[in-house]
């Protein structure tokens, strides 16, 4: 008799072939054969306390490693609990596979336990969603789902596997187990368009470039650095591209972006859409020439006209454009000294204006002081994660990661609750790195019970909660629209001592009310070697400029 293999073991073999080292999961009867297969294939199983965390962790794993992440959840509520994590990965262009259980095919439409139309629900927020129809096709469809994650801009895929398909055994020689099924998706861009970009650079006196998340997705750091330094193009960074240039680099700019995008004569947008973060493209000078580089053709020119669009891998395109421009007698770099000095002066004025608040000794603590202390505390090996509303908006102005790939935020979906999962994934994938996560108290309370998972799996990290006992970003909007007498409807939280919560679950915890105590508390958390929470009580009546400028409140 030929050797047989179960559907769950076929899943594990396909995951192993894709390079998956860990799955994030919450158990259920529909999916346990996958666990058995993972044990045999040497894939670690990390079980969390909520499926949203499992999906966010798979997303975070993909961002940190550059390899696809994987979450496995049971049918019905297990899968619906993971929807938010999948949706976040979809908007953030993060490659991950969610595997969901399903009732047995033999009980199709009979009302089996936890039966829901998962594929129909997942289709709008994934690049691929399907049901596995037979056990022989299990590994084949897992491989297909992973391949679809990388079609155009990356994103998530979803597979549901009925219980009888997963548990059944078939002859091994009848099962399709793909081994060579992936091709390079790197596109170098249209050569004529790259020559046009080189020509535009040669004639630009005031260029600026925004490096978006696709720079990190494509691991294009070196190409981006060579481009901006070689051509003297001031660079701004958003999303996971933060840290592409280290703080202090002559081409690193942060606080003068609005001024630059108003005054520039050439603006290059790399790997970020004209979405709400960009004012849908309206914040760019109407007289500037605008170039957009993106992995996805559908993103180029969406919401705003452009002068040039180039579809492809940002690293290859920037390298080719730098080479084309450098080969010219005059590439424009020599005459940009005054423009760079002009932007540096704007940057310095903005920093000096804010510095007194960053050094404030006020109590309750000014949020600027908290994020200043965090920024000063970061090392070149600290991965910084932001999970919250108003407090993370403060940090976006101040915190500067020291290395590429060391910034994580939810992305354009604006999801709260990613922090614990991202910290889990980051520390698991890169145990050599320090992980620091800044939470809002509202964001932490959504998924905070998985602090226990961090303790259980011995994944030390430094958690900091900017606690104002409010969903303060929303509170500001309500006050602005309806008046102070209705500012606290539906957005006020209890005064929770999260430092005690951390200790209850076996971690390190502290409460901080004096700004002078922030740095010592951070040092103690670092030295503890445990998952940590420093609960910092910040002023609830202070709002970030980004919160006050949000168009939804106007």
C-alpha angles and dihedrals in degrees: 000000000000121000115268131211134194127233092249091054090048088055090053093049090051091049090050091051089053092053096251109160101177139022125206114217152151111219128250136161093251096062110034095107087067088060091052090052092048091055090055093046095046095246113148118235115213111189117203134189099246132030092227087065092050092054094044090049091054088051091049092047090055092050094050100042103030087231124106118271125222134210125183121201137168127253129282112001090016090061096039090051088058095051093093092054092049092047090051091052090048094056091040093050093236120158113231139137123225114197114197130190123236138189118271117286087231087064096045112154091358096108100258121182113292093355113164135151093260097165092053090050095046099043096084093052101042138062090228133014126175148146120243104235101190138019092241089062098049099100091036092058093042088056091046091052092051091048091053090054087073101045104121110323109009123258146148130295130200132211128181117200118196114231096244091048090051097045098042122100124223133180108279092228090057095054119090109228108178116214105170108035107122129087130187112275094192111125119191096209130243109311093217090053091050090053089051090052091050089051092049090051091051091056098040119105097177109032126163132182132204113207109206135192095282088070088068094036089058093039088238097150097120093048092049092049093048090049098051096039095042094049100030095240115161109236133212122187134205137177116001091344088078107115094035086119117032120239109273095032109138090237096044112107130166116153099046099058098113091049092047094050090050096049104032122108093202125034121184117196113196124192101338128099129234091254132137091296089062095041085251088291095303093111092069120094110267089220097049122098107244125209122187124196118188143153091230122063090205091064096052112097093000113148093358139048116248135197095220134010125192121188119205147062109338093217095053092043095048091047092050093046092049091050092048093048095044090056092064124093089233116028096167097247096111095062097049097081094099092048092052091048090049092054092044090055091052089048092051094049091051092049094048092048091056099037097089089060092047088056096039119139092199122139123242085048119258107238089227089063091052096051090043090056091048092050092050090048097054120104129199087265098051117110107208121209126189119202116169147052121256097010093051090048087059090050093052089066097047114022113087118183113223098219140033116273093022099110124079129177131155095260129224096331088070092218118182118213100046096112102083092045094046090049090049093051095042095051093044093049096040109027088166091065129081112235122208122181125189112205133187109226090243093051093047093052092059096066103003096121088077086073081088089058089056089053093045093052094039096241105155118202138154113248120190122188119201095208119197095147089239146087083242101179090059093040090059091053093050092050091049094049104034107019134257093286088067098034096104102050111128098345108079120104134193124268096258121184097219092177088067090047090057092052091048089059095047101266137108117276139177139173118222126192101152116070090219088065096057099084095044089050091051090051092050091050090052092049094046094073088213137105101276141196123196108191107206116190106219130187108276092202096061120087133192117249088238090058092050092048097052110128094216088072095052 
